[in-house]
């Protein structure tokens, strides 16, 4: 899917660049957050549908997943990434003596903030998956497990929806305030 989505991501980045030039970068970021939140709600339904089909993928379902993947990529890699990058560029250019270092620090912090939780989430999915009680015979193939009773993916997906909604509401209140701060608020002091 990533290979098929790549041209759309490139076009989306160009479109987003023009959009950011006309609007506040953090406003564009909020649009991306809202779109990503809405699209993330489709994940459990798609996984559940695929499980019910026993892994057989119809052409219609494939193109639906491709569309969702492209839109999710547009939300996160275009609207959110370009929006926050443009904001960081505005902030770092307000203090030209450290602009390059400041921009690098902000981007590195943003990238770390967007990746650390993935390992924790995947670990929790495994820990929150409950299996039925069963006896695995000694002659069973290596890696044989009891059937899944409750899949941790659905537990995590359900638990994180209100968390993402609260974060989104916080961002909706805080980011416009940050965008309105004068450039002097971001200047590094000379000590």
N, C-alpha and C positions, 0 to 999 in steps of 0.2 A: 504494500500500500504506500510506503514511503516514496518509492520510486515514481509511482503514478501521481502522488501528491506534490512532488517537488516543483514542477512547472507552475502549479497554482500558488505555491508558497512564494516563488519568485515574483509572480505577477502581483500577489497580495502585498508583498513588501513594497513594491513600487506604488501601489494604490494607497497604502497606509502612509508612506512618506509624503505624498501629496496631501493626504487628509490631516496629518500632523502639522503641516505647514500652515493650515487654515484654522486649526483649533488648538486648544491647550493639550500638550502631550499627555497629561494625566487624565484628561477627559477621554482621550482615545484609549488609554489603559483601562479605564473603567468600562468602556464599551466592550473591550476584549474580555474583561473579567466576567461581565454579565453573560456574554455569549458562551464563554467556556463553562460557566456554571450551568447554564441551561443544557448545553450539550453533554455535560458529564452525567446528567440525570438519565440520559438514554443508555448509558453503559450497562447497568444491571438488566434492563429490559432486553437489550441485544444479546447479552450472554445467556440469559434465561431462554430466549427464543431459540438460540443456537443449540443449547443443551436439549431442548424439547425436540429439535429436528435431528438429534443424535449426530451432530456434526456435518450433516448434509447441507451444503450452501447452495441456495438457488441464485440465479443471475440477479434477480430483483434484490434479494437480501444482500448480495455482494456489493451491488452499486449503492445501496442504502448505507452500508458500512463505509464504503469509499467516500461518499458524500459527507458523512459525519466526520470521518477522519480528516478530510480536507478542510471542513469548517472549523474543527477543533484546532488544527494546525494554524489556520488563519487567525483564530482568536488568540492563541498563545504565542506563536512565533512572529506574527505580524502585528496585530493590534497591541498586545501587551508588551512584547519585547521592544518594538520600535517606539512605542509610547514612552516607556520608562527610559529607554536609551536617549531619546530626544530630551527628556526632562533632565537626565544626568548631564547631557551636553550643555544645556542651559545653565545648570548649577555650576559645573566645573569651569565654564567660560567666564563666570563672574569673578573668578580669582585667577587671572592669567599666569601668575607666578607658579602655580601648582596645578594648572589645568589638566595636563596629561596624567599626572600621578593621581589626581583626585578622580578623574573619569575612570581610570583603571581600578582604583579602590572601590568605587561605587558599583562598577560592573562586576567585579569579583565578588563583592558582598551579595549582589543580586543573584548571581549564578549559584553561589553556595546556598542561599536561601531557597532556591528553587529545586535543589537536588537532594539535600540531606534527608528529607522526610521520606523519600521513595524507598530506601532500604528499610526504614522503620515500618512503613506501611506494609511492605511485602512480608516482613517478619511477622507482623500482627495478623495478616491474613492466614498464615500457616498456623499460628497459635490459636486463632479463633475458629478454626475449622474443626467441627466435631464429627467424629466417625461413629458408626453403629458398632455395638459390641459384637464381635464375631471371633471365631477361632480360625486362625490361619494354619492349615496343615503344614507339617514340616517339609513335605515334598513340593510345596507351592513355589512358583517362580520367584526369583529374587525381586524385591520391590513390591510384592503383592500387599495391598492394604485393604482394610475393611471399607465397605461403602460409606460415602459421605452422607451424614445426616443433616448438618447445617454447614454450608460453605462460608468460610470466613470472608470471602470477597463481598458477599451480600451484607454481612454484619458491618464491615468497614464502610462500604458504600452508604449504607443507611445512617451510620453514626456520623459520617463526615459531612452529610448534607447540611445539617444545622450549623456545624462549625464553619463551613464555607459561606453560608448565608450571613452569619454574624460578622465574619471577616469582611464580606462584601459590604455590609451596612456600615462598618467602621471605615472602610476605604471610601465609601460614598460621602461620608461626612468629613474625613480628614484630608483626602487628596485635593479637593477643590481649595481648601484652606492653604495647603502647602503651595499649590500653584499660584496663589495670589501674593505670596510673600515677596517682598522686594529683593532685588539682586544682592543688596547689601547684607541681607540675612545669611547669605551663603559664603560671604568672603572670609578667607582665612586671615587670622590676625597675624601681624608681624611681631613676634616676640623674640 
